[in-house]
Amino acid sequence: MQVTISTLAAALAAGLIASLTAASVQAKPHAPVEIAGTVQARQATLKIAFDSAAQQVNVRVYGVDGLTVIGTRSPVIGATFAAGQVMTLIVNYTPGAGTSNLAVQVDGQFDGKRRSRISTFSVQGGRAAGAGAPDSTAPTMSVDGRGRRIAILPAQTR
């Protein structure tokens, strides 16, 4: 009886793995760009790396949850980039109360197909008026080379 249950479990597991693999292959492809950035109190430095050549590229920045972008919300319209090219953007904003987000959308023609990628960066809002100096122990939010969000904490002083 154990052999039958083990065989059944193995067959189910193989079927589950096959269905997960098929689902990931059928997912909508995103633009082959890496979006990384460093977020500070009122400014973000974004680096957009193009993994393949792109034409008709548009870059848009949006504020979410109370964040307001200062200046143009479309800093790039209809541009062309070579594979391996990296673009740096400085985005100024006013943070919302509490935690808000800066969203970055890159879309364009990659390998003859229109594709898009969106990344968001969390921003800790400003203090209420008269609340004192900024918190020097607050983390700086950033994104590593693989697109994972990381918090950079200041060193402790004694």
VEXMARTOR-588494 format. One line per field, with one value per atom (N, C-alpha, C): residue number from 1; residue in three letters; atom name; x, y, z. Coordinates in steps of 0.2 Angstrom, whole numbers, plus 5000, padded with zeros to 4 digits. Layout:
REM residues N
n <- (NUM,...) $
res <- (Ala,...) $
atom <- (CA,...) $
c1 <- (X,...) $
c2 <- (Y,...) $
c3 <- (Z,...) $
***
This chain:
REM residues 158
n <- (1,1,1,2,2,2,3,3,3,4,4,4,5,5,5,6,6,6,7,7,7,8,8,8,9,9,9,10,10,10,11,11,11,12,12,12,13,13,13,14,14,14,15,15,15,16,16,16,17,17,17,18,18,18,19,19,19,20,20,20,21,21,21,22,22,22,23,23,23,24,24,24,25,25,25,26,26,26,27,27,27,28,28,28,29,29,29,30,30,30,31,31,31,32,32,32,33,33,33,34,34,34,35,35,35,36,36,36,37,37,37,38,38,38,39,39,39,40,40,40,41,41,41,42,42,42,43,43,43,44,44,44,45,45,45,46,46,46,47,47,47,48,48,48,49,49,49,50,50,50,51,51,51,52,52,52,53,53,53,54,54,54,55,55,55,56,56,56,57,57,57,58,58,58,59,59,59,60,60,60,61,61,61,62,62,62,63,63,63,64,64,64,65,65,65,66,66,66,67,67,67,68,68,68,69,69,69,70,70,70,71,71,71,72,72,72,73,73,73,74,74,74,75,75,75,76,76,76,77,77,77,78,78,78,79,79,79,80,80,80,81,81,81,82,82,82,83,83,83,84,84,84,85,85,85,86,86,86,87,87,87,88,88,88,89,89,89,90,90,90,91,91,91,92,92,92,93,93,93,94,94,94,95,95,95,96,96,96,97,97,97,98,98,98,99,99,99,100,100,100,101,101,101,102,102,102,103,103,103,104,104,104,105,105,105,106,106,106,107,107,107,108,108,108,109,109,109,110,110,110,111,111,111,112,112,112,113,113,113,114,114,114,115,115,115,116,116,116,117,117,117,118,118,118,119,119,119,120,120,120,121,121,121,122,122,122,123,123,123,124,124,124,125,125,125,126,126,126,127,127,127,128,128,128,129,129,129,130,130,130,131,131,131,132,132,132,133,133,133,134,134,134,135,135,135,136,136,136,137,137,137,138,138,138,139,139,139,140,140,140,141,141,141,142,142,142,143,143,143,144,144,144,145,145,145,146,146,146,147,147,147,148,148,148,149,149,149,150,150,150,151,151,151,152,152,152,153,153,153,154,154,154,155,155,155,156,156,156,157,157,157,158,158,158) $
res <- (Met,Met,Met,Gln,Gln,Gln,Val,Val,Val,Thr,Thr,Thr,Ile,Ile,Ile,Ser,Ser,Ser,Thr,Thr,Thr,Leu,Leu,Leu,Ala,Ala,Ala,Ala,Ala,Ala,Ala,Ala,Ala,Leu,Leu,Leu,Ala,Ala,Ala,Ala,Ala,Ala,Gly,Gly,Gly,Leu,Leu,Leu,Ile,Ile,Ile,Ala,Ala,Ala,Ser,Ser,Ser,Leu,Leu,Leu,Thr,Thr,Thr,Ala,Ala,Ala,Ala,Ala,Ala,Ser,Ser,Ser,Val,Val,Val,Gln,Gln,Gln,Ala,Ala,Ala,Lys,Lys,Lys,Pro,Pro,Pro,His,His,His,Ala,Ala,Ala,Pro,Pro,Pro,Val,Val,Val,Glu,Glu,Glu,Ile,Ile,Ile,Ala,Ala,Ala,Gly,Gly,Gly,Thr,Thr,Thr,Val,Val,Val,Gln,Gln,Gln,Ala,Ala,Ala,Arg,Arg,Arg,Gln,Gln,Gln,Ala,Ala,Ala,Thr,Thr,Thr,Leu,Leu,Leu,Lys,Lys,Lys,Ile,Ile,Ile,Ala,Ala,Ala,Phe,Phe,Phe,Asp,Asp,Asp,Ser,Ser,Ser,Ala,Ala,Ala,Ala,Ala,Ala,Gln,Gln,Gln,Gln,Gln,Gln,Val,Val,Val,Asn,Asn,Asn,Val,Val,Val,Arg,Arg,Arg,Val,Val,Val,Tyr,Tyr,Tyr,Gly,Gly,Gly,Val,Val,Val,Asp,Asp,Asp,Gly,Gly,Gly,Leu,Leu,Leu,Thr,Thr,Thr,Val,Val,Val,Ile,Ile,Ile,Gly,Gly,Gly,Thr,Thr,Thr,Arg,Arg,Arg,Ser,Ser,Ser,Pro,Pro,Pro,Val,Val,Val,Ile,Ile,Ile,Gly,Gly,Gly,Ala,Ala,Ala,Thr,Thr,Thr,Phe,Phe,Phe,Ala,Ala,Ala,Ala,Ala,Ala,Gly,Gly,Gly,Gln,Gln,Gln,Val,Val,Val,Met,Met,Met,Thr,Thr,Thr,Leu,Leu,Leu,Ile,Ile,Ile,Val,Val,Val,Asn,Asn,Asn,Tyr,Tyr,Tyr,Thr,Thr,Thr,Pro,Pro,Pro,Gly,Gly,Gly,Ala,Ala,Ala,Gly,Gly,Gly,Thr,Thr,Thr,Ser,Ser,Ser,Asn,Asn,Asn,Leu,Leu,Leu,Ala,Ala,Ala,Val,Val,Val,Gln,Gln,Gln,Val,Val,Val,Asp,Asp,Asp,Gly,Gly,Gly,Gln,Gln,Gln,Phe,Phe,Phe,Asp,Asp,Asp,Gly,Gly,Gly,Lys,Lys,Lys,Arg,Arg,Arg,Arg,Arg,Arg,Ser,Ser,Ser,Arg,Arg,Arg,Ile,Ile,Ile,Ser,Ser,Ser,Thr,Thr,Thr,Phe,Phe,Phe,Ser,Ser,Ser,Val,Val,Val,Gln,Gln,Gln,Gly,Gly,Gly,Gly,Gly,Gly,Arg,Arg,Arg,Ala,Ala,Ala,Ala,Ala,Ala,Gly,Gly,Gly,Ala,Ala,Ala,Gly,Gly,Gly,Ala,Ala,Ala,Pro,Pro,Pro,Asp,Asp,Asp,Ser,Ser,Ser,Thr,Thr,Thr,Ala,Ala,Ala,Pro,Pro,Pro,Thr,Thr,Thr,Met,Met,Met,Ser,Ser,Ser,Val,Val,Val,Asp,Asp,Asp,Gly,Gly,Gly,Arg,Arg,Arg,Gly,Gly,Gly,Arg,Arg,Arg,Arg,Arg,Arg,Ile,Ile,Ile,Ala,Ala,Ala,Ile,Ile,Ile,Leu,Leu,Leu,Pro,Pro,Pro,Ala,Ala,Ala,Gln,Gln,Gln,Thr,Thr,Thr,Arg,Arg,Arg) $
atom <- (N,CA,C,N,CA,C,N,CA,C,N,CA,C,N,CA,C,N,CA,C,N,CA,C,N,CA,C,N,CA,C,N,CA,C,N,CA,C,N,CA,C,N,CA,C,N,CA,C,N,CA,C,N,CA,C,N,CA,C,N,CA,C,N,CA,C,N,CA,C,N,CA,C,N,CA,C,N,CA,C,N,CA,C,N,CA,C,N,CA,C,N,CA,C,N,CA,C,N,CA,C,N,CA,C,N,CA,C,N,CA,C,N,CA,C,N,CA,C,N,CA,C,N,CA,C,N,CA,C,N,CA,C,N,CA,C,N,CA,C,N,CA,C,N,CA,C,N,CA,C,N,CA,C,N,CA,C,N,CA,C,N,CA,C,N,CA,C,N,CA,C,N,CA,C,N,CA,C,N,CA,C,N,CA,C,N,CA,C,N,CA,C,N,CA,C,N,CA,C,N,CA,C,N,CA,C,N,CA,C,N,CA,C,N,CA,C,N,CA,C,N,CA,C,N,CA,C,N,CA,C,N,CA,C,N,CA,C,N,CA,C,N,CA,C,N,CA,C,N,CA,C,N,CA,C,N,CA,C,N,CA,C,N,CA,C,N,CA,C,N,CA,C,N,CA,C,N,CA,C,N,CA,C,N,CA,C,N,CA,C,N,CA,C,N,CA,C,N,CA,C,N,CA,C,N,CA,C,N,CA,C,N,CA,C,N,CA,C,N,CA,C,N,CA,C,N,CA,C,N,CA,C,N,CA,C,N,CA,C,N,CA,C,N,CA,C,N,CA,C,N,CA,C,N,CA,C,N,CA,C,N,CA,C,N,CA,C,N,CA,C,N,CA,C,N,CA,C,N,CA,C,N,CA,C,N,CA,C,N,CA,C,N,CA,C,N,CA,C,N,CA,C,N,CA,C,N,CA,C,N,CA,C,N,CA,C,N,CA,C,N,CA,C,N,CA,C,N,CA,C,N,CA,C,N,CA,C,N,CA,C,N,CA,C,N,CA,C,N,CA,C,N,CA,C,N,CA,C,N,CA,C,N,CA,C,N,CA,C,N,CA,C,N,CA,C,N,CA,C,N,CA,C,N,CA,C,N,CA,C,N,CA,C,N,CA,C,N,CA,C,N,CA,C,N,CA,C,N,CA,C,N,CA,C,N,CA,C,N,CA,C,N,CA,C,N,CA,C,N,CA,C,N,CA,C,N,CA,C,N,CA,C,N,CA,C,N,CA,C,N,CA,C) $
c1 <- (5004,5000,5004,5010,5014,5017,5019,5022,5017,5010,5005,5004,5004,5004,5010,5016,5022,5022,5019,5019,5014,5008,5003,5006,5009,5012,5017,5021,5026,5023,5018,5014,5011,5008,5004,5010,5015,5020,5023,5024,5027,5022,5016,5010,5010,5011,5011,5017,5022,5028,5028,5025,5024,5019,5014,5009,5011,5016,5019,5024,5027,5032,5028,5023,5019,5016,5014,5011,5016,5022,5027,5030,5029,5031,5026,5019,5014,5013,5017,5016,5018,5015,5016,5023,5027,5034,5034,5039,5040,5046,5047,5052,5059,5064,5070,5074,5072,5076,5076,5081,5082,5081,5077,5076,5078,5083,5086,5086,5085,5085,5087,5089,5090,5085,5082,5076,5079,5079,5080,5074,5075,5069,5065,5067,5063,5066,5070,5073,5075,5074,5076,5080,5086,5090,5089,5086,5085,5089,5091,5095,5092,5091,5087,5092,5093,5098,5094,5096,5093,5096,5093,5096,5096,5092,5092,5090,5092,5090,5083,5081,5074,5073,5067,5065,5058,5057,5050,5049,5055,5054,5051,5047,5044,5045,5047,5048,5043,5039,5034,5035,5034,5035,5028,5026,5020,5021,5017,5016,5010,5011,5006,5005,4999,4998,5000,4999,5000,5007,5011,5017,5016,5019,5018,5024,5025,5031,5031,5037,5038,5041,5039,5042,5038,5041,5038,5037,5031,5030,5032,5034,5036,5043,5048,5055,5058,5055,5058,5052,5052,5047,5050,5048,5050,5058,5062,5069,5071,5077,5080,5086,5087,5093,5096,5103,5106,5106,5107,5108,5114,5113,5119,5119,5115,5115,5111,5114,5111,5109,5103,5101,5100,5102,5101,5096,5091,5086,5085,5085,5084,5076,5073,5066,5065,5062,5060,5053,5052,5045,5044,5037,5035,5032,5035,5032,5025,5021,5014,5016,5010,5011,5012,5016,5017,5021,5019,5023,5019,5023,5020,5025,5023,5027,5028,5034,5036,5036,5031,5031,5034,5038,5042,5040,5037,5035,5040,5042,5046,5043,5041,5038,5042,5042,5045,5044,5048,5048,5055,5054,5060,5059,5064,5064,5058,5055,5049,5043,5043,5037,5036,5030,5029,5029,5033,5033,5034,5032,5033,5035,5038,5040,5038,5036,5034,5038,5041,5044,5042,5041,5039,5045,5045,5050,5046,5047,5043,5047,5043,5046,5043,5047,5044,5043,5037,5034,5038,5037,5040,5037,5040,5037,5032,5027,5023,5027,5024,5027,5029,5035,5037,5039,5040,5041,5049,5053,5060,5064,5070,5075,5073,5075,5074,5077,5074,5076,5082,5088,5094,5095,5090,5090,5085,5082,5077,5081,5078,5082,5081,5086,5085,5083,5078,5076,5079,5081,5085,5083,5085,5084,5090,5092,5098,5098,5103,5104,5098,5095,5090,5083,5083,5076,5073,5077,5074,5075,5069,5070,5074,5078,5082,5082,5083,5083,5091,5093,5100,5100,5102,5101,5108,5107,5113,5117,5123,5127,5125,5125,5123,5129,5128,5133,5132,5137,5137,5139) $
c2 <- (4994,5000,5006,5006,5012,5013,5008,5009,5013,5011,5014,5021,5023,5030,5034,5031,5035,5036,5031,5032,5037,5037,5042,5049,5049,5056,5058,5054,5056,5058,5055,5056,5063,5064,5071,5076,5075,5080,5082,5077,5078,5082,5080,5084,5091,5092,5099,5103,5100,5104,5105,5101,5102,5107,5108,5113,5120,5120,5126,5129,5124,5126,5129,5126,5128,5135,5136,5143,5148,5147,5152,5153,5148,5149,5154,5153,5157,5164,5166,5172,5178,5183,5189,5191,5192,5194,5201,5203,5210,5213,5220,5223,5221,5219,5217,5223,5226,5231,5230,5233,5232,5239,5240,5247,5246,5250,5250,5258,5259,5266,5266,5273,5274,5280,5279,5284,5288,5294,5299,5302,5307,5311,5314,5317,5321,5320,5315,5314,5306,5304,5297,5297,5293,5292,5285,5285,5279,5277,5271,5268,5263,5264,5260,5257,5250,5246,5242,5243,5240,5234,5228,5221,5220,5223,5222,5229,5230,5236,5238,5244,5246,5253,5253,5259,5262,5268,5271,5270,5271,5270,5276,5275,5280,5278,5283,5282,5287,5284,5288,5287,5292,5291,5294,5290,5292,5292,5296,5295,5291,5287,5283,5284,5283,5284,5291,5296,5303,5306,5302,5305,5309,5315,5319,5321,5319,5320,5327,5330,5337,5337,5341,5341,5337,5335,5331,5324,5321,5314,5309,5312,5308,5311,5309,5312,5309,5303,5301,5299,5301,5300,5298,5292,5290,5289,5288,5287,5280,5280,5274,5272,5266,5264,5257,5257,5251,5246,5240,5234,5236,5235,5237,5244,5248,5256,5257,5261,5263,5270,5272,5278,5280,5286,5288,5294,5293,5299,5301,5308,5310,5313,5310,5312,5315,5321,5325,5324,5324,5323,5325,5326,5327,5321,5318,5312,5313,5308,5308,5307,5307,5306,5298,5296,5289,5286,5280,5277,5278,5281,5282,5278,5278,5275,5279,5278,5281,5275,5275,5270,5273,5268,5269,5264,5267,5263,5264,5258,5259,5254,5257,5253,5255,5251,5252,5246,5246,5241,5237,5231,5226,5220,5219,5213,5213,5219,5220,5219,5218,5218,5223,5226,5231,5228,5230,5227,5233,5231,5236,5233,5237,5235,5240,5239,5244,5241,5246,5245,5251,5249,5254,5254,5260,5261,5265,5262,5264,5270,5275,5282,5283,5284,5286,5293,5295,5302,5307,5313,5318,5318,5322,5323,5328,5328,5334,5340,5346,5352,5353,5355,5356,5350,5345,5338,5337,5342,5342,5339,5337,5336,5329,5328,5321,5316,5310,5304,5301,5302,5299,5291,5288,5281,5278,5282,5279,5276,5270,5267,5270,5270,5272,5266,5266,5261,5261,5255,5254,5248,5247,5240,5238,5231,5228,5226,5224,5222,5217,5213,5208,5211,5217,5220,5219,5217,5215,5222,5224,5229,5228,5233,5232,5239,5238,5244,5245,5251,5252,5256,5253,5256,5259,5265,5269,5265,5266,5263,5266,5262,5264,5268,5273,5277,5276,5276,5275,5282) $
c3 <- (5000,5000,5000,5004,5004,4997,4993,4986,4982,4982,4978,4980,4987,4989,4987,4987,4985,4978,4974,4967,4965,4968,4967,4969,4974,4976,4971,4969,4964,4958,4955,4949,4950,4956,4957,4957,4961,4961,4954,4950,4943,4939,4940,4937,4939,4945,4948,4946,4945,4943,4936,4932,4925,4923,4927,4927,4929,4934,4936,4931,4928,4922,4916,4914,4909,4910,4916,4918,4917,4920,4919,4912,4908,4901,4897,4899,4896,4899,4904,4907,4902,4903,4898,4899,4894,4894,4896,4900,4902,4897,4898,4894,4897,4893,4895,4898,4903,4906,4914,4917,4924,4927,4932,4935,4942,4943,4950,4952,4959,4961,4968,4970,4977,4979,4984,4986,4992,4992,4997,5000,5004,5007,5001,4996,4991,4984,4983,4977,4976,4970,4968,4962,4963,4957,4954,4948,4945,4939,4939,4934,4930,4923,4919,4914,4915,4910,4905,4899,4893,4892,4892,4891,4883,4880,4872,4869,4863,4860,4860,4860,4861,4857,4854,4850,4853,4852,4854,4861,4865,4872,4876,4880,4885,4892,4896,4903,4906,4911,4915,4922,4926,4933,4937,4942,4945,4952,4956,4963,4965,4970,4972,4980,4983,4990,4993,4989,4991,4989,4986,4983,4977,4976,4971,4967,4961,4957,4955,4956,4954,4947,4942,4936,4931,4926,4921,4923,4921,4923,4917,4911,4906,4904,4907,4906,4899,4897,4890,4886,4880,4875,4868,4866,4859,4858,4863,4863,4860,4858,4856,4860,4862,4866,4864,4864,4862,4868,4866,4871,4876,4882,4887,4889,4886,4888,4894,4899,4905,4905,4907,4908,4915,4917,4924,4924,4928,4929,4936,4937,4944,4944,4949,4950,4957,4956,4962,4964,4970,4973,4979,4981,4988,4991,4996,4999,5002,5002,5005,5013,5017,5024,5025,5029,5030,5025,5022,5017,5010,5005,4999,4994,4987,4982,4976,4973,4967,4962,4957,4952,4945,4942,4936,4931,4925,4919,4913,4911,4904,4899,4893,4888,4882,4877,4870,4866,4860,4855,4857,4859,4860,4856,4852,4847,4843,4841,4837,4840,4847,4851,4856,4857,4862,4869,4873,4880,4885,4891,4897,4903,4908,4914,4919,4925,4930,4937,4940,4946,4951,4957,4962,4968,4971,4976,4982,4988,4994,4997,4999,5001,5008,5013,5020,5020,5022,5021,5026,5025,5030,5036,5041,5048,5047,5052,5053,5055,5053,5054,5062,5063,5070,5074,5070,5074,5075,5073,5075,5069,5070,5065,5062,5055,5052,5056,5056,5059,5056,5059,5056,5056,5059,5060,5055,5051,5046,5040,5038,5032,5026,5021,5014,5010,5006,5002,4996,4993,4987,4984,4978,4974,4972,4973,4971,4963,4961,4954,4951,4956,4953,4954,4956,4957,4964,4969,4975,4979,4983,4987,4994,4995,5001,5005,5012,5016,5018,5017,5019,5026,5031,5038,5040,5043,5045,5051,5052,5057,5064,5069,5075,5078,5082,5086,5093,5097,5104,5108) $
***
